[in-house]
């Protein structure tokens, strides 16, 4: 009888220990989830801000086609600032082609750079970028105060900047589209707002518990 009671006590201790371990793991999973939350494009506090009108420019691409920026148009416009010597920019070009296929019904992608025409034309042909207008314009880069590459600016149908930032991956490119859909300046702003809302909810719950106590 005594042995049975001792074994029961040991069993309950083991069960309680397992419950504590599961609770601790659940907390750690929550912390890990917050740390690996999607990171959007890194916005720099330069150039026209989100919500501002984009600089109005009338340009021509490498093939002589007209490209207008900052004016009302039927579809949004994603300007991707790049350089032929930028490895990350080259890595993103296939992703841009994919995005052009999946999002092409509402957004036009424009490649932008500056420098000597022959170098860019050779790169344009070698990389098979016929699907995109490719403009060389120092004025365009200065208008958005681009200092680092690759950088992308999303302009809506009315010529207003809706999202922008440094982009190093498909996730960061698509974060610009998500920011426009959510009506926020960036994915970071959205996550900060969600975190703030969660803190407010927790604070309200604690206050209610305190009043109830």
Beta strands, then each sheet from edge to edge (+ up, - down):
strand 1: 57-60
strand 2: 66-69
strand 3: 76-81
strand 4: 107-113
strand 5: 133-136
strand 6: 151-155
strand 7: 161-166
sheet 1: 1+ 2-
sheet 2: 5+ 4+ 3+ 6- 7+
end
